[in-house]
């Protein structure tokens, strides 16, 4: 489909910022809609490529384009997303009624619908493929290597803006075989680390740490929950959450990995890294912990930097690439 005629700088938003009226517990929708309305590439597409959106004649795309038009025509104050909200409630019963829902669930629904309505098939020469030379190189460094590349079947303004590629690397501790898989993502769900977690100075999980017994783990959760309710939860940086997300994870016990080389389930170490960052990175913080038979809310404050450097969390030059 057509794209905005001028390159879009995500830090320079020339479009008007307006408020969204709450229509009976629709604040979770408004939070997601504000992200969309204040993403310059999204606003540019629905403003400059209106003829393409109209030619598709799809309900959610047309409704969101109307919302963008309302925002552009308002110099200050707020607008009512009544028509858009009514359409969403008719399309998905989950968001019907006046109950409070999860904002990320709504965002994913909106992304999926817009991507489905606006997607097109990219030319074959635009499709990425794993480099044979790199795969051959990797085989010299591991006894067994498997590689699965992500190949997009369709593109849209949603995937071009929020779509990235996440690399999962699993190494068998028995034979050293490595499995590498690339998967698309629109958002990342980040854990919020605490001072009591088993992390080293680099923020990685201590794979050699002794496992906690269920009793002590339960008591630790209780004490942590009490401390958080009293405002003693402290503060972490957003980079700490990303380090925890990318930290090595040991797969053992019920989580053992089936090794294609060993032909059996083996303990393994799994790591996640971002292979291809999106133009707009959407991060969700896991505010609830579910461990053993106890659940608690994580009230730890997370500080966001003005500029987020992703270099430590990207796929580096690796024998297995």
C-alpha positions as CSV (number, residue, x, y, z in Angstrom):
1,X,0.0,0.0,0.0
2,X,1.1,3.6,-0.2
3,X,3.2,5.1,2.5
4,X,3.5,8.7,3.8
5,X,5.3,10.8,1.3
6,X,7.9,12.1,3.8
7,X,10.0,10.0,6.2
8,X,8.5,10.0,9.7
9,X,10.7,10.9,12.7
10,X,9.2,9.2,15.7
11,X,10.5,12.0,18.0
12,X,8.9,14.8,16.0
13,X,5.1,14.7,16.2
14,X,3.5,17.4,14.1
15,X,0.0,16.2,14.9
16,X,-2.2,17.7,17.5
17,X,-2.5,16.0,20.9
18,X,-6.0,15.9,22.4
19,X,-7.6,14.1,25.3
20,X,-10.1,11.3,25.1
21,X,-13.3,11.3,27.1
22,X,-13.9,8.3,29.4
23,X,-17.1,6.6,28.4
24,X,-17.7,4.5,31.5
25,X,-14.5,2.6,32.4
26,X,-13.0,3.0,28.9
27,X,-9.7,4.5,30.3
28,X,-8.0,1.2,29.4
29,X,-9.0,1.8,25.8
30,X,-8.0,5.5,25.9
31,X,-4.5,4.5,27.1
32,X,-3.9,2.3,24.1
33,X,-5.6,4.8,21.7
34,X,-3.3,7.6,22.9
35,X,-0.3,5.4,22.0
36,X,-1.7,5.0,18.5
37,X,-2.7,8.6,18.0
38,X,0.6,9.9,19.2
39,X,2.8,7.6,17.0
40,X,3.8,9.9,14.1
41,X,4.0,7.1,11.6
42,X,0.5,5.8,12.4
43,X,-1.1,9.3,12.2
44,X,0.8,10.1,9.0
45,X,-0.5,6.9,7.4
46,X,-4.1,7.4,8.3
47,X,-3.9,11.1,7.3
48,X,-1.9,11.0,4.1
49,X,-3.1,7.6,2.9
50,X,-6.8,8.0,3.5
51,X,-7.7,7.0,0.0
52,X,-6.0,3.6,0.4
53,X,-7.8,3.0,3.8
54,X,-11.1,3.9,2.2
55,X,-10.5,1.5,-0.7
56,X,-10.1,-1.3,1.8
57,X,-13.5,-0.4,3.3
58,X,-12.9,-2.2,6.6
59,X,-14.7,-1.2,9.8
60,X,-12.0,-0.7,12.3
61,X,-9.6,1.0,9.9
62,X,-12.3,3.5,8.9
63,X,-13.3,4.1,12.5
64,X,-9.7,4.7,13.6
65,X,-9.2,7.0,10.6
66,X,-12.3,9.0,11.7
67,X,-10.8,9.2,15.2
68,X,-7.6,10.7,13.7
69,X,-9.6,13.2,11.7
70,X,-11.5,14.3,14.9
71,X,-8.1,14.8,16.6
72,X,-6.8,16.8,13.7
73,X,-9.8,19.1,13.8
74,X,-9.6,19.8,17.5
75,X,-7.1,22.5,18.6
76,X,-7.4,21.8,22.3
77,X,-9.5,19.9,24.9
78,X,-10.8,16.4,24.3
79,X,-12.8,14.3,21.8
80,X,-15.3,11.5,22.4
81,X,-14.4,8.1,20.9
82,X,-18.0,7.0,21.2
83,X,-18.4,5.6,17.7
84,X,-15.1,3.8,17.9
85,X,-15.9,2.3,21.3
86,X,-19.3,1.2,20.2
87,X,-17.9,-0.6,17.2
88,X,-15.2,-2.4,19.3
89,X,-17.9,-3.6,21.7
90,X,-20.0,-5.0,18.9
91,X,-17.0,-6.8,17.4
92,X,-15.6,-8.3,20.6
93,X,-17.8,-9.2,23.5
94,X,-14.7,-9.1,25.8
95,X,-14.9,-5.3,25.7
96,X,-18.6,-5.1,26.0
97,X,-20.4,-3.7,29.0
98,X,-18.8,-1.3,31.4
99,X,-16.2,-3.4,33.1
100,X,-12.5,-2.6,33.3
101,X,-10.3,-4.6,31.0
102,X,-6.5,-5.0,30.4
103,X,-5.2,-2.2,28.2
104,X,-2.6,-4.5,26.6
105,X,-5.3,-7.0,25.6
106,X,-7.2,-4.2,23.9
107,X,-4.0,-3.0,22.2
108,X,-3.3,-6.4,20.8
109,X,-6.9,-6.7,19.6
110,X,-6.6,-3.3,17.8
111,X,-3.2,-4.3,16.3
112,X,-4.5,-7.6,15.0
113,X,-7.6,-6.1,13.4
114,X,-5.8,-3.2,11.8
115,X,-3.0,-5.5,10.5
116,X,-5.6,-7.9,9.1
117,X,-7.6,-5.2,7.4
118,X,-4.6,-3.3,5.9
119,X,-2.1,-6.1,5.2
120,X,-0.6,-6.8,1.8
121,X,1.8,-9.4,0.5
122,X,5.3,-8.1,0.1
123,X,7.4,-8.9,-3.0
124,X,9.3,-12.2,-2.8
125,X,12.7,-10.4,-3.1
126,X,11.8,-8.4,0.1
127,X,11.5,-11.6,2.2
128,X,14.5,-12.3,4.5
129,X,16.1,-15.7,4.5
130,X,18.8,-17.2,6.7
131,X,22.3,-16.8,5.4
132,X,23.7,-20.2,4.3
133,X,27.3,-19.1,5.0
134,X,26.3,-18.2,8.6
135,X,24.6,-21.5,9.2
136,X,27.6,-23.4,7.9
137,X,29.8,-21.4,10.2
138,X,27.6,-22.1,13.1
139,X,27.8,-25.8,12.5
140,X,31.6,-25.7,13.2
141,X,30.9,-24.4,16.7
142,X,28.2,-26.7,17.8
143,X,27.6,-30.4,17.7
144,X,24.0,-29.8,16.5
145,X,22.4,-26.7,15.3
146,X,18.9,-25.9,14.1
147,X,17.8,-22.5,12.7
148,X,14.3,-21.3,12.1
149,X,14.0,-17.9,10.4
150,X,10.9,-15.6,10.6
151,X,9.5,-14.9,7.2
152,X,6.6,-12.3,7.2
153,X,3.6,-13.4,5.2
154,X,2.1,-10.0,5.0
155,X,3.0,-6.4,5.9
156,X,1.0,-3.4,7.1
157,X,1.5,0.0,8.7
158,X,1.1,-1.8,12.1
159,X,3.8,-4.4,11.4
160,X,6.1,-1.8,9.9
161,X,5.7,0.4,13.0
162,X,5.5,-2.0,15.9
163,X,6.8,-5.3,14.5
164,X,10.2,-6.6,15.5
165,X,11.9,-10.0,15.6
166,X,12.9,-11.8,18.8
167,X,15.6,-14.5,18.8
168,X,15.4,-17.5,21.1
169,X,18.6,-19.5,21.6
170,X,18.5,-22.8,23.4
171,X,21.7,-24.7,24.3
172,X,21.7,-28.3,25.4
173,X,23.8,-28.7,28.5
174,X,24.5,-32.4,27.6
175,X,25.8,-32.2,24.1
176,X,26.3,-28.4,23.5
177,X,23.8,-28.5,20.6
178,X,22.2,-25.1,19.9
179,X,18.7,-24.3,18.5
180,X,18.0,-20.8,17.2
181,X,14.6,-19.6,16.4
182,X,13.3,-16.1,15.2
183,X,9.8,-15.1,16.0
184,X,7.9,-11.8,15.3
185,X,6.6,-9.6,18.1
186,X,4.6,-6.4,18.5
187,X,5.3,-6.0,22.2
188,X,7.5,-7.5,25.0
189,X,6.3,-8.4,28.5
190,X,9.1,-7.5,30.9
191,X,9.5,-8.9,34.5
192,X,10.2,-6.4,37.2
193,X,13.3,-7.5,39.1
194,X,13.7,-7.1,42.9
195,X,16.7,-6.9,45.1
196,X,16.0,-10.4,46.4
197,X,16.2,-12.0,43.0
198,X,19.2,-14.2,42.1
199,X,21.0,-11.9,39.7
200,X,24.7,-11.1,39.3
201,X,26.2,-7.7,38.7
202,X,25.2,-7.8,35.0
203,X,21.6,-8.5,35.9
204,X,21.7,-12.1,34.6
205,X,20.2,-15.0,36.5
206,X,22.6,-16.9,38.6
207,X,22.2,-20.3,37.0
208,X,24.3,-21.9,39.8
209,X,22.2,-20.5,42.6
210,X,20.6,-23.1,44.9
211,X,16.9,-23.4,44.3
212,X,14.7,-22.0,47.0
213,X,12.4,-24.3,48.9
214,X,8.6,-23.7,48.4
215,X,8.2,-22.7,52.0
216,X,11.0,-20.0,52.0
217,X,9.8,-18.9,48.5
218,X,6.2,-18.5,49.8
219,X,7.4,-16.5,52.9
220,X,9.6,-14.4,50.7
221,X,6.6,-13.5,48.6
222,X,4.5,-12.7,51.7
223,X,7.2,-10.4,53.1
224,X,7.7,-8.8,49.7
225,X,4.0,-8.1,49.3
226,X,3.8,-6.5,52.8
227,X,6.8,-4.4,52.0
228,X,5.3,-3.2,48.7
229,X,2.0,-2.3,50.4
230,X,3.9,-0.2,52.9
231,X,5.7,1.6,50.0
232,X,9.1,-0.1,50.6
233,X,9.4,-1.6,47.2
234,X,12.2,0.6,46.0
235,X,12.9,1.5,42.4
236,X,14.5,-0.1,39.4
237,X,15.5,1.2,35.9
238,X,13.8,0.1,32.7
239,X,17.1,-1.4,31.6
240,X,17.0,-3.7,34.7
241,X,13.7,-5.1,33.4
242,X,15.2,-5.7,29.9
243,X,18.2,-7.4,31.5
244,X,15.9,-9.7,33.4
245,X,14.0,-10.4,30.2
246,X,17.2,-11.3,28.3
247,X,18.9,-13.1,31.2
248,X,19.7,-16.8,30.7
249,X,17.0,-19.2,31.9
250,X,17.7,-22.8,32.9
251,X,15.2,-25.3,31.6
252,X,15.2,-28.3,33.9
253,X,12.7,-30.6,35.6
254,X,9.4,-30.3,33.9
255,X,10.7,-27.6,31.7
256,X,13.4,-29.8,30.1
257,X,14.1,-29.2,26.4
258,X,13.9,-32.0,23.8
259,X,17.3,-32.0,22.1
260,X,17.2,-33.2,18.5
261,X,20.8,-34.4,18.7
262,X,20.4,-36.4,21.9
263,X,16.9,-37.5,20.9
264,X,15.7,-37.1,24.5
265,X,14.8,-34.4,27.0
266,X,17.8,-32.6,28.5
267,X,18.5,-29.7,30.8
268,X,19.2,-26.6,28.7
269,X,19.9,-22.9,28.9
270,X,17.6,-20.5,27.0
271,X,18.3,-16.8,26.2
272,X,16.2,-14.2,24.4
273,X,17.6,-11.3,22.5
274,X,16.1,-8.8,20.1
275,X,17.3,-9.5,16.5
276,X,15.4,-6.7,14.8
277,X,14.0,-3.9,16.9
278,X,10.8,-2.2,15.8
279,X,10.5,1.4,14.9
280,X,8.3,1.9,18.0
281,X,9.1,-0.5,20.9
282,X,6.1,-1.3,23.0
283,X,6.9,-2.7,26.5
284,X,4.5,-4.1,29.0
285,X,5.6,-4.4,32.7
286,X,4.5,-7.6,34.5
287,X,2.8,-6.1,37.6
288,X,1.6,-9.4,39.0
289,X,3.6,-12.3,40.3
290,X,2.2,-15.9,40.4
291,X,4.5,-18.2,42.2
292,X,3.7,-21.5,44.0
293,X,0.2,-20.9,45.5
294,X,0.7,-17.2,46.2
295,X,0.0,-14.2,44.0
296,X,1.0,-10.6,44.6
297,X,1.1,-7.2,42.9
298,X,4.6,-5.8,42.1
299,X,4.5,-2.1,43.1
300,X,8.2,-1.4,42.4
301,X,8.6,1.9,40.7
302,X,10.3,1.7,37.2
303,X,12.3,4.7,36.0
304,X,12.2,5.3,32.2
305,X,15.2,7.0,30.6
306,X,14.7,9.8,28.1
307,X,16.7,7.7,25.6
308,X,16.8,3.9,25.7
309,X,19.9,2.3,24.4
310,X,19.1,-1.2,23.2
311,X,22.6,-2.4,22.2
312,X,23.1,-4.7,25.3
313,X,19.8,-6.5,24.4
314,X,20.4,-7.0,20.7
315,X,21.8,-10.1,19.0
316,X,25.5,-9.6,18.8
317,X,28.0,-11.3,16.5
318,X,27.7,-14.9,17.6
319,X,29.0,-18.2,16.2
320,X,25.4,-19.3,16.2
321,X,23.6,-16.6,14.1
